[in-house]
Structures are given as C-alpha cells and as structure tokens.
Amino acid sequence: MRKKIVAGNWKMNTTLPEGVALAKGLNEAVKDKATACDVVIGVPFTHLASVVASVDTARIAVAAQNIADQASGAYTGEVSAAMVVSTGAALVILGHSERRAYYHETPAILKTKVELALANSLTPIFCIGEVLAERDAGNHFEVVDAQIKESLFDLSAGDFAKIILAYEPVWAIGTGKTASAAQAQEIHAHIRQTVAGKYGREIAENTSILYGGSCNAGNAKELFANPDVDGGLIGGASLSVEKFLPIIEAF
C-alpha cells in the first residue's frame, strides 16, 4: 500500500534559530499523536544538520530542497547529494516549479539530479505541473506526461519505485488559487495511469502522488479524500505549527 505523506517546503524562509525552533515545535506537536501519514519537512541547506538533530526522525523526516547535478568538484556554492546525506537528511525535493522557472533546470538536469539522489540513497520528491497558460490551453496532461517521461522514464522499475511524485499546478502556488478536488483527482489519476503504462499497475498503485498548490487546513481534507491524492507538498502553511498540524491531521 502506498504511503500517505504530508511534506512541508519551507523554501527560502527562516533563519537557522527560527528554523530549529519551528522544527522543535512541530516535533513536540506530533510526538504523542497517532498520525495517519508520514511527515516530512524540506528545509534550507543551512538548517539540515541542526534540524535533523532537533526532531525525532522516525516521526519527522527531513528533506533538502535541492541538490547539485554534479557529484563533487569545483562547483563553488553547490551542495552535493553526498553532502546532504551526511547531515542525516533522507529526502530531497527536485524539479520544483521555482527551480525550473527561476534557475532554468531542464529535464536533462533533473534527470541527472534524480540519478545522483538515488545513487546516494536519497528519496526524491519529484515535482511536476503546468502553468496557467498550459492549463487554459488544455495541455496540462501532455505537460505533466513530458516532465515525467523526460526525467524519470529511463529509471529501472526498481529505482522508479523509490520516487515520490508531487503534482503542483503552478498557477495555484502562492496565489491563493487551488485546483478543485475534482481537478486534483483527475490529473492525479492521469499521472498514475501514465506511470502504469511504463512500469505496470503494481508500481503505479504504490507510487505516492502528493498535491501541491495552496493546500491549507481549510481544503486539505477534501483534497486528501480523493483516491489518487496521497497527501500534500505544503508551502506557506508549513511555516507555522498551528497551520501545518491540521493538514497533517486531515487524513
């Protein structure tokens, strides 16, 4: 059975002391709760080791928000998959729309990053999704199919089975707009069918597909009730224990 997951993406927010305090607050909030999902927090590189040391990683897994597309070497300012692993982090967010748009990460670059993550035993949370113009043109299915196929479909079945997918309608990130529950279910089911066409129904049924795009305490329960929505990749609401906890409890 595929995992239910609620993952927070802190993006470029919080200083190190603020981040540690937030992580400790979340750890305290969930430590005695029987949550029905796995909890992940994606924190800035500067925070990784300190946050790992501040939480019970059996209850809250820690993710990096990116890795370099090189294993090591003369790449000033970059952070390798091995460096991330050395902090105790277990996952990495890859392919986020902000990385694609602002830092021009191509499918080929993301393919390399996924391979490096897997080679270092990091679990990728791989983001896919369309911009508003693509949605309005009715091309959203083709867009997500291409993003999956170009970066992931050279993986072996065994490696693909380690991937977590996160569908993020780019037009709904930080805008207050949200895909309806029906829209989310429609495209999540399509994504699962695309995976099944390549890797078979068993792997598709065991692939967690998260929804990301202005998911909050008010709409999480409706979104997560969909049979093909396995949780959320949460942005702004993950920066507050009071806002994040109800999403974790929405299952």
Secondary structure, DSSP 8 states (H G I E B T S, - for coil): ----EEEEE--S---HHHHHHHHHHHHHHHTT---SSEEEEE--GGGHHHHHHHS-TTTEEEEES---SSSSSS-TT---HHHHHHTT--EEEES-HHHHHHS---HHHHHHHHHHHHHTT-EEEEEE---HHHHHTT-HHHHHHHHHHHHHTTS-HHHHTT-EEEE--GGGSSSS----HHHHHHHHHHHHHHHHHHH-HHHHHT--EEE-SS--TTTHHHHHTSTT--EEEESGGGG-HHHHHHHHTT-
